[in-house]
Structures are given as C-alpha cells and as structure tokens.
Amino acid sequence: MITTLQGLVVALLALLPGASYTFAFERVAGSYGITFSDRLVRFLVSSALMHAALAGPEYLLYRDLVVGKRLADGTVSWWVPELLALGYVIVPTVAGSVLGWGHKHHRKWAVLIVGETPEPRAWDYFWRHAEQALVRIRLKSGTWLAGYYGTTPGGRRSYASGHPEEGDLYLALGLRIDPGSGELTLTDGRPEPVAGDRGLLVRWQEIEYLDVQEY
C-alpha cells in the first residue's frame, strides 16, 4: 500500500514507460484489454523490461545528476532534465507505435516480440489484418447485403469493432446484390456500387453468415 506522496510519484514514474508503450501499441494494433487489472499487468511487465534495458544509463544519470548534486547546484542547464523527461515518455511511445505497426502488417520481427495472435477472437484477428475485401452478408432475416471493406477513393474507411465490444461492421461502400440469391451485380466483371456510393453498417446481432473474398 502506497502511503506517501513520494511513494505515489515513484510508482507512477515506474509505470509511466509501460503505460506509454501499451497505449501507443493499442492505438495502432488494437485494444484487447478487458479490465484495468489486465492493463496494469502489461504496464508492469513492459515497464520492467524497459527499466532493465536502460538500467545502466539510468544509474549513470542518477549518480551524476542526483548523487553528484549537479541538479541542486545548478551546474546542469534546464534543458537537460527537460530532454530526459521527454525521452522518458517519447521512447516508449515510439516503441509501442512501431511494434503495433509491425504486428498489424505481419512483420516477423514484431511477431517474435508480441506473439502470433494476441487477438482474443477470430473476428478481431481477421479484421485487424484485412486490407481490402469484398464482403457478402446474409442476415438472420434471410436478406443478402454486400459491401467493400477498405478505403474508398474519397477517403472513407471501413471499420470493424474489436473485443470486448460486439462485432459490428461498417463497410465504406455498399455493393449491389440480389437480396434473395446473394449474387453480386457485376459491370464489366466488377461489383457495382449502390446508388450514391453509400456505406453499410451491420450489427452483430443481425448477421447469420459472412462470405469474405480478399480483394
């Protein structure tokens, strides 16, 4: 139990690199933390790894600036602790963003560090790694819908919600399809967009079947 302000400050500083790394990673690769306790474990582990990797430089800086009293006597310029404080946050944030990008784009070096499948569900795994796809959806009512998963020429992006939320799906461009047979309407061999190039939002509770074709 932390009972003093100094202890609280030390605890926060010890967790800060791990928190910066975790938030940056999840921002890019996806958030799969269910509770605060899950993220706290990640903070502790990643902070411990970063402090272990930087233990030597941290000790030298502590000896020179604190024990040597260079901070107290003013022989160190103000920008030195400022740069150290920025690096304390920026380095873990950059590391998390780079690892998140590498994981999302299937880079082997990122997989070796993060693991093969941190996603808890097949739904999360597929949509996190999908770049472009043609999606046909059969609703529980029996009606067929279709859409394009990706980014439209106008910049509108598709999105699939992640764990622990339900698997709702937004397709940036709806495609014309026979609502009874599920056959796509083709023009010169290519799927034809719906009138107005509208998007399509489907809730998880309405989906009975998904047919996905990488595009």
C-alpha positions in Angstrom: 0.0 0.0 0.0 1.4 3.4 -1.0 1.0 5.8 2.0 3.1 8.8 1.0 3.1 11.3 -1.9 6.7 10.4 -2.7 5.9 6.8 -3.0 3.0 7.5 -5.3 5.2 9.7 -7.5 7.8 6.9 -7.7 5.2 4.3 -8.5 3.7 6.5 -11.3 7.2 7.1 -12.7 7.9 3.4 -12.6 4.7 2.6 -14.6 4.9 5.5 -17.0 7.1 3.9 -19.7 4.9 0.8 -19.7 1.7 2.8 -19.9 3.1 5.0 -22.7 4.1 1.9 -24.6 0.8 0.0 -24.1 -1.4 2.9 -25.1 0.7 3.5 -28.2 0.6 -0.1 -29.2 -3.1 -0.5 -28.7 -3.8 2.8 -30.6 -2.1 1.2 -33.7 -2.7 -2.6 -33.4 -6.0 -2.6 -31.4 -7.1 -2.7 -27.9 -7.7 -6.0 -26.3 -7.5 -5.1 -22.6 -10.7 -6.1 -20.8 -10.2 -4.7 -17.4 -7.9 -2.2 -15.7 -6.1 -5.1 -14.0 -5.2 -6.6 -17.4 -3.6 -3.3 -18.5 -1.9 -2.9 -15.1 -0.1 -6.3 -15.7 1.0 -5.1 -19.1 2.2 -1.8 -17.6 4.3 -3.6 -15.0 5.8 -6.1 -17.4 6.7 -3.6 -20.2 8.0 -1.0 -17.6 10.2 -3.7 -16.0 11.6 -4.7 -19.4 12.4 -1.1 -20.3 13.9 -0.2 -17.0 16.0 -3.4 -17.2 17.2 -2.5 -20.7 18.1 1.1 -19.6 19.3 0.3 -16.1 22.9 1.3 -16.9 22.2 4.7 -18.4 19.6 5.4 -15.6 22.2 4.6 -12.9 24.8 6.9 -14.6 22.3 9.8 -14.8 21.2 9.3 -11.2 24.8 9.2 -10.0 25.8 12.3 -12.0 22.7 14.5 -11.5 21.3 13.5 -8.1 24.2 12.0 -6.1 26.6 14.4 -7.7 24.1 17.2 -6.9 24.5 18.8 -10.3 20.8 19.4 -10.4 20.8 21.0 -7.0 23.8 23.3 -7.5 22.5 24.5 -10.9 25.5 23.3 -13.0 23.2 21.5 -15.4 21.1 23.5 -17.8 17.4 23.4 -17.6 17.0 21.7 -21.0 18.9 18.5 -19.8 16.1 17.4 -17.4 13.6 18.6 -19.9 15.0 16.3 -22.6 15.2 13.4 -20.1 11.6 13.9 -19.2 10.5 14.0 -22.9 12.6 10.9 -23.7 11.0 9.1 -20.7 7.6 9.4 -22.5 8.6 9.6 -26.2 10.8 6.5 -26.4 8.2 4.0 -25.0 5.5 5.7 -27.2 7.6 5.3 -30.3 8.4 1.7 -29.4 4.8 0.9 -28.9 3.7 2.5 -32.2 6.4 0.8 -34.2 5.6 -2.7 -32.7 1.9 -2.0 -33.2 2.5 -1.2 -36.9 4.8 -4.2 -37.3 2.2 -6.5 -35.8 -0.7 -5.1 -37.9 1.3 -5.6 -41.1 2.6 -9.1 -40.2 6.3 -8.2 -39.8 8.2 -11.2 -38.5 10.3 -9.2 -36.0 7.1 -7.8 -34.4 5.5 -11.3 -34.2 8.6 -12.5 -32.4 8.2 -9.8 -29.8 4.5 -9.5 -29.4 3.4 -13.0 -30.3 1.5 -14.6 -33.2 -2.1 -14.0 -32.2 -2.8 -11.6 -29.3 -6.4 -11.1 -30.6 -8.9 -13.0 -28.5 -11.4 -13.8 -31.3 -11.2 -14.9 -34.9 -13.3 -11.8 -35.7 -10.7 -9.5 -34.3 -7.8 -11.4 -35.9 -9.3 -11.2 -39.4 -10.4 -7.6 -39.5 -7.3 -6.3 -37.8 -5.2 -7.8 -40.6 -7.5 -7.4 -43.6 -6.6 -4.7 -46.0 -9.3 -5.0 -48.7 -12.1 -7.4 -49.1 -15.5 -8.0 -50.8 -18.0 -9.0 -48.1 -21.3 -10.7 -48.7 -23.6 -10.8 -45.6 -26.6 -12.9 -45.0 -28.9 -11.5 -42.3 -30.9 -13.6 -40.0 -34.0 -12.4 -41.9 -32.6 -14.2 -45.0 -31.7 -11.0 -46.9 -28.3 -10.6 -48.5 -26.2 -7.4 -48.3 -22.8 -6.7 -49.7 -20.0 -4.1 -49.3 -16.4 -3.2 -49.8 -14.1 -3.4 -46.8 -11.2 -1.0 -47.3 -10.7 2.7 -48.1 -12.8 4.4 -50.8 -11.2 6.8 -53.3 -12.9 9.6 -51.3 -11.0 8.6 -48.2 -13.9 6.9 -46.3 -12.6 3.9 -44.3 -14.3 0.7 -43.3 -14.2 -0.4 -39.6 -14.9 -3.5 -37.6 -15.3 -3.1 -33.8 -13.0 -5.1 -31.6 -13.1 -7.1 -28.3 -14.7 -6.7 -25.9 -17.4 -4.9 -27.9 -19.8 -6.8 -30.1 -18.6 -7.4 -33.7 -20.3 -4.6 -35.5 -19.1 -4.0 -39.1 -19.0 -0.8 -41.2 -18.3 -1.2 -44.9 -17.3 2.0 -46.5 -19.0 1.2 -49.8 -22.2 -0.8 -50.3 -22.4 -3.0 -53.3 -25.5 -4.0 -55.3 -26.6 -7.6 -54.7 -29.6 -9.8 -55.3 -31.2 -9.7 -51.8 -32.7 -13.2 -52.4 -29.9 -15.2 -54.0 -26.9 -13.3 -52.8 -25.5 -12.9 -56.3 -23.4 -9.7 -56.8 -24.4 -7.3 -59.6 -21.3 -7.0 -61.9 -20.4 -4.4 -64.5 -17.5 -5.3 -66.8 -16.7 -8.1 -64.3 -16.5 -5.7 -61.3 -19.0 -5.3 -58.4 -21.3 -2.3 -58.9 -21.7 0.2 -56.0 -25.1 1.1 -54.7 -26.6 4.4 -55.8 -24.9 7.4 -54.2 -21.8 5.3 -53.1 -23.3 4.9 -49.7 -21.7 2.9 -46.9 -23.2 0.0 -45.0 -23.4 -0.6 -41.2 -24.4 -4.0 -39.9 -24.8 -5.0 -36.3 -23.5 -8.4 -35.0 -26.9 -9.5 -33.8 -28.3 -9.3 -37.4 -25.6 -11.4 -39.1 -26.1 -15.0 -39.8 -23.4 -15.7 -42.4 -20.4 -13.8 -43.8 -18.7 -14.6 -47.1 -15.4 -12.7 -47.4 -13.2 -12.5 -50.5 -9.9 -10.7 -50.4 -9.8 -8.0 -53.0 
